[in-house]
Amino acid sequence: MNFGGTIRLNRIGVCIIIGVFVLFLLYMSSNSSGGDAKVPVVKDVSDNNSINLRKLLIAAIQVAEKGGKEVVAVKKDNNLDEETKGKTKEGVNDPVTKADYKSHCVMYYSLKHWFPTLKVISEEHSSEKDCSNLLFLDLDLNPNTVTSSSISLPDEMIPPEDITVWIDPLDATKEYTENLLEYVTTMVCVAVKGKPIIGVVHKPFAIEPKTSWAWFAVAHTPNLKPINEASNNICTKTPKIIVSISHAGQVKNISEQAFGKNVEVISAAGAGYKSLEVATGNVTAYIHTTAIKKWDVCAGNAIVESLGGKMTTLTNELLNYSDTNVVNEKGLLATMAKHEWYLNRLSPSKVKV
C-alpha cells in the first residue's frame, strides 16, 4: 500500500465549488437587507456625516422630473390600473394608479439610493413587485444640468437627523384619471428642523414640462418673483381666491361672507398647482377649509415662503414638517401679502361654515 501517494485536484471542479460558494454569499447578502425593494447601499453623496443641501436640491429636481416622465408614460400607455383608497371626508373618491406607484418607486428609491441616511416620507408605499424593475436615477451633480448657469448654489451641510423630505409622486390623481392634466404635478420638499426650505414642483403635462423650485434665502427659478408688499399691487387687489374643486361651494360661501359678494373664487385641483398660482401672483390667496396631507402642501409651502409669502393653518399656526403626523386638520391659508388681514376676515366670529 502506498500511503504517501499524491492527491490530484480537478481544477474545473475546484472553480465550480468556489463559484457556487461566492453566489451563495451574494444571495445571503442581498436577502439580509430586507425592505420592499433591493436598494443597493452606496456611499452617501455628503461629507463628514452631513447632507449637502445643494446636492439634495439637484437630486430633488431630477427625481421630480423623472417621476413626471413615469406619470406621462403610464398615461400614454392608457393602462392606469386604477384602484381606490376609499373616499375623502367630502365623499370624493380617492384613487391611486400605476402611475402613482411607478413615480413613487423612482422618486423614493433614487433619493434613498443616493442619500441612505435621509428620512423620506411619501404619499405612496411600494412593494418589491412595484419596484422590481427599477432603474435608479443616475444623479448628475453638475448644477448647470438642472439650474441656470447664472444661478450660484452654495454648499450647505446639514446633519441628516435634522432633515425630513416629503414627496408626492402624483398630485391630483383623480384629475389625472379624468384627463384634467394641467393640475397634475410631482413634488419634493426638504424640511430642516420642521421648516420647509426647499420646494420643487414639476408639471409633467405642461406644453413644455416645467419645473419650479425655490431654496429659502438662496435661489429660485426665474419664473418665481419675490413679492414686495410695499410696492406690489397685490396688496390693493380685490381678493381672488383659489380653492379645491372637491369643496368649492363651501369655500365660496365662506369667501363671500368674509370678502363680499364680488369676490372671485376659482376652483382648481392639486395643492401643488394652487400653491404655484399664489406664488406667481395669479391669485391672492389659497384657502382650504378641511384636512389636508403634508406631502400635498410642503413643496408649495417652501416656495411661497421663499418668495416672501406665508402659509399657515386657518388658526395661524405654521406647519411642522419634522412631525411624522401626516395630516393637518386645521385648514390652510397661503398668501403673498396681507396674510393677517385674510385670517382676520376668515375668523369664526365673522364667517359661518
N, C-alpha and C positions, 0 to 999 in steps of 0.2 A: 504494500500500500504506500502510495506517495502522498503524505500529508503536507508536504511542502510545495505542492503544485500552485500554479498562478491562476487567480480568478480573473477572467476577462469580462469586462462590462460592455454591453452593446450600447454604442454611443447614441443611436437613434432612440433606444428605449429610455435612456437617461434624460435626453432632451424632452421626450414626451412627458415623463414624470415631473420634471421641473416646470414645464409649461402648464400642466394641469394644476400644480400647486399655486403658481402665480395667479391663474384665473380664479382659483378658489379664494385666494386672499382678496382679489379685486371685488369679487362678488360679495364677500362678507363685509368689506368696507363700504360698498355702495348701499347695502341694506341696513347698516347700523345707523345711518344718518337720520332715518325716519322722515316725517313730513309728507306733504302731499305730492311734491314733485322732486325729482332728483336734481337738486340745485348744487352744482359744484361750488365749494367754498374757495374763493380766490382771495388774494391779498386786497384788503380794503384800499380804495383809492383815496387814502387820507394819510396824514402824517402825525407821528407822535401820539397815537391813540385818540386823535381828534378827527372830525369830519370837516373837510374843506367845503364851505358853502358855495364857493364859485363852481367847484366841480359838481356839487349836488344840484345847483341850478341848471347847469348844462345837461346833466342826466335827466332832470325833471322835464326839460323842454323836449328832449329826444324821446323819452318814453311816452309823453303825452301825444306826440306826433305819430309814433309807431302804433300806439293804441288806436289812434284815429284811422290809420291805414287798415287795421284789422276790422274796425267797425264798417268802413266803406266796403271792404272786400266781402264781408258777410252779406251786406245789403245787395251788392251786385250779384251774388250767387242766388239771392232770393230764397234762402233756406234758413230762416231765423231760429227754428226750433223753439218757438215762443212757449214759455210757461208762465205761471202766475205765482207771486209770493203771497197773494191774498189781496185784501182791499185796504186802502188808507182810511184814516178816521173820517175823511169826507165821503167815503163809499166809492172811491175811484179805484179801478183795477191797477195793481202794481206789478207790471210784467217784468220778466227777465228773459234774455235771448242768448243765443250762441255768441252774438257779438259782445255782450257784457262779459262773458267768461273768457273769450279769446283776448279781448283787450286787457282784462284783469291779469291774465297769465303773463303777457309780455310786459305790462307795466310793473306789476308787483315783483315778479321774479327777476326781472332785469335790475331793478333797484336793489333787491336783496343779493343778487349776484355780485354787484359792484360795491355795495356797502353792507356787508354781512351783519354789522352791529346795529344797523338802522332799524328803528321801530316804525313799521309801515302799517297803516290801518286802511283797509279797502272796503268799499261797499259790498263787493262780491267775495266769495270764498271758492277756491278751486280744489278739485280732486286731482289725483295723479292722472286720471283719464283725460281730464280737461287740458292738462298742460304737458302731456306725454311727448308731443311733437314740437315742443317749444324751442325756438331758436333765440338765444339771448341776444339782446341788443348789443352791438359792437360799439361801445361808448367811445365817442370822439371828443377828447377833452380840449380840442382847439376851439377857443371861444368864438372865433370868426365863423365856425361852422353853423352856429345857431344864433349868433348875435351880429349886429353891425360892427364892422371893423372900427368904427368911430367910438364904440362903447368900451370903456376900460373897466374890467371887473377885477376887484381886489381879491386876494386870498384872505379868507376869514375862517379861523379854525374854532370849532365848537365841539365840546365833549358830546359823544353820541347819546349819553343818557339825558341830555337837555333837548334833544331833537325828537319831534314826532312828525311823521309825514302822513298826510291824508290824501288818498287818491279816489277819484270817481271815474271808473273805466268807461262809463257811458251815462252821461247825464241826459235826462229827458228820454228814457227808454220808451215810454208809452207813445210819445210823438214820433220816435224812430219807427215804431211799428205802423204808424199811421201816415208815414211819408211826410211829416212836418219836420223836415230835416234841418231847417235853418236854426232850430232850437238846440240841436244836438251838440254836445261838447265832450271832450275828455279833459280831466283836470288833475293837477298835482298841487299840493300845498305843503310848505315847510313851516312848521311852528317851532320856535325856540322858547323854552320855558313857558309854553302855553300861548305865546303871542304869534300870530301869523305874520311872517316876514317875507316869504316868497310865495307868489301865486302864479300859476301857469294855467291858462285856459285856451284850449285848442279847438277850433271849429273845422272839423274834417270835411264838411259839405259846403263850405263857402265856395264862391266862384273860383278863388284860389285858396286852398286850405290855409287858414290863417291862425297864427299863434300870438296871443297877447300875454305878456308876463311883466311882473314888477318885483323888484327886490327893495324892501323898505330902506329908504335913505341912501340907496346906492344907484340904481338904474332901472329903466323900464323901456318897453318897446316904443318906437316913435309915435304910434297911433294913440298912445295914452298921454294925456297932458295934465300936469298938476293943476288943481283949481285954486286960485287965489280968491278967497271970499270977498276981499275988499275991492277987487277990480272986475271979477267975472259977473256977467249979467244973470248968472244962475240964481243970485241972491234975490233978484227982483222978478224972476219968472213966476207966472202962475203955476201952482203945483201941477205937475204932470206925473202921475203915479203909475208904476208898473206892478202888476200883481199876477199871481198864479192863475192859470186857466181853470184849475180844479175848484177854486172858490172865489171866482171873480165877482159874482153877485154880492157875496157877503162883504168883501172888502170895498166894493163900490159904495155900498150903503154906508159903511163906516167912513169912507173918504168924503162923501157928500155931507155927512154930519160934521166932520172935522174941518173941511176946507170950502164948503159951499157947493151949490148945485152945478156950478160951472167947471168944477174940477174935471180934468181929463184923466180917465182911467184906461190904461192899456192892459189887456190880458195877454200873457205870454207863458211859455213853458221853459223849464230849465233854469235852475238857480244861477248857473254859470252865465247863461245868456242874459238874464235880468241884471245880474251884478255888473256885467260889462256895459249894459245900457246906462246904468248910473255912472260908471266910471268915465264913460265917453261923453257924458252930458246930454244924451238923447232924452233922458227923463230926469226928474228932480229927486225922485225917491222910489225905493223898492220896499213895499210893505208886505209882510207875511204874518198872518194872524194865528196860525196853528203851528203844531210841532214840525220841526224840520231837522234833518240829519246834518251832522257837522261836515261830512265829506261833500255835501251839496254846496256848502257856503264858505268853506275855509279858503279856497283859492280866490274867490271873489272878495272875501274879507281882506285878504292880504293886498290885493290890487287896489281896492278902494282906499284903504288906509295909507298905502304907499303914495297915493296921489293927493293926500291931504283930506280925504273924506273920512267917514265914520260908519261903522256897522255895529249895532248893539241889539240886544233884545228890546222888546217894547217896554220893559221896565228899566231900560237904560243900563244894562249890565253888559260888559264885554264878554265875549265867548272865550272860554278857556279850552284850548286845543291840546293841552297835555292830559286833560281828563279823558279817560277812555269811555266815559259815558257818551255814547254817540248821538244822543237825541237832545236837541234844545227844545224845551216845551214852552218857552216864553215868547214865541213870536220873533219877528225880525224887522229892523228898520235900517236901511242903508241910504245914505245921502252924501252929497259932496259939499253941502252947505246947509246952514240953518237947522242942524240936527235937533237941537234942544227945542226949537220952535215947533218942529214936526211932532216931537214926543209930547210936548205940552198939548197940542191940538188933538192928539190921539189918546190922551189920558182917559181912564174910565169915567171920570167925572164929567167929561164933555161928550162922550160917544156911548151909545148903547149897542152892544153886539147882538 
